[in-house]
Amino acid sequence: PLDASGYAIGRGFIPEGRPLTVDEARDAMFSTITGDYFRALQIPLLSGRTFEPRDNADGPKVVIINETTAKRHFGSPTAAIGKRLSIWSAFRGHRRDEKFMREIVGVVGDTKTGSLTGEGGAQIYVPHAQDSQWNFMGLVIRTAGDPAAFATTLRREVQALDKDQPIYN
């Protein structure tokens, strides 16, 4: 949320039971995440579960949505669990690029995506292990100390993993 670069990925989605047409697609902010993303950002789990190791490339396709999406399309966070949706491309002429449905396994609290004013809107999250096609990644770390003091350690650790990996911002 509130990416300093201003870059964000939007995708369309269609809840199961609706016609799979561009006219039915609803826009949402889209994030592929790993590990303890919600815990690091203190985004509360409202219903269901967060992603687990079993949510890998070989596992059933899953998704987590935010509270706004759950209420708007399924009535409540609890009612959304177990429902399914299809994710559409928002940049390839609104084609249905995922030819499968994803099961909603969790509902999390809303976050601000572009600014602190206004509503955050619909948000969908998928496990990185099930959608690793994106060639960039943001790293979210929570530290008890001064974040700027941690930057040197973070750079050193990333460079130890991949000396050719660029780090910015």
C-alpha positions, 0 to 999 in steps of 0.5 A, spaced: 500 500 500 502 507 498 507 505 494 512 511 493 513 509 486 506 510 484 506 504 480 500 499 481 497 493 478 490 493 477 486 487 474 479 485 473 475 479 476 468 476 476 465 473 481 463 466 480 456 465 477 456 472 473 457 471 465 465 471 464 464 477 459 468 484 459 462 487 461 462 483 468 469 485 470 470 489 476 476 493 477 481 491 483 488 493 485 492 486 485 498 484 489 502 477 489 504 476 496 509 472 500 510 470 507 507 474 513 505 480 508 499 481 512 502 481 519 508 485 517 503 491 515 498 489 520 492 488 516 487 484 520 485 477 517 477 478 518 475 471 516 478 465 513 485 464 513 492 467 510 496 463 505 500 457 507 505 453 504 500 448 501 498 454 496 503 453 491 504 452 484 501 445 485 496 446 489 488 449 488 488 456 486 486 461 491 485 468 493 484 473 499 480 479 498 479 485 502 473 487 506 470 492 501 470 486 495 467 481 500 461 486 502 460 488 495 460 482 492 458 476 497 454 480 502 460 479 508 467 477 509 464 470 512 459 469 506 465 470 501 469 464 504 469 458 499 466 462 493 470 463 487 472 468 482 476 469 475 481 474 475 482 478 468 487 482 465 486 489 466 492 491 460 491 486 455 485 488 452 481 485 458 482 478 456 480 473 460 488 471 461 486 466 467 482 460 465 481 457 472 477 460 478 480 461 484 477 460 491 477 465 496 480 463 502 481 469 506 478 476 507 483 482 510 481 489 512 481 494 507 488 498 506 489 505 502 492 504 495 494 510 492 493 516 497 491 517 504 484 520 502 478 516 499 477 509 499 481 504 497 476 500 493 477 493 491 483 489 493 485 482 491 491 478 493 494 471 490 500 467 493 506 469 489 508 461 488 501 461 484 503 467 480 510 468 479 510 471 472 511 478 475 519 480 474 519 485 480 518 485 487 517 490 493 520 488 499 516 489 506 519 489 512 517 491 519 523 493 524 523 495 531 528 500 530 530 506 525 528 503 518 533 508 515 539 504 519 536 497 517 537 499 510 545 498 510 543 491 512 538 489 508 542 491 502 548 487 504 543 481 505 540 482 498 546 483 495 549 476 498 543 473 495 544 476 488 550 480 487 546 483 480 540 484 483 538 492 483 536 495 489 532 502 489 528 506 493 
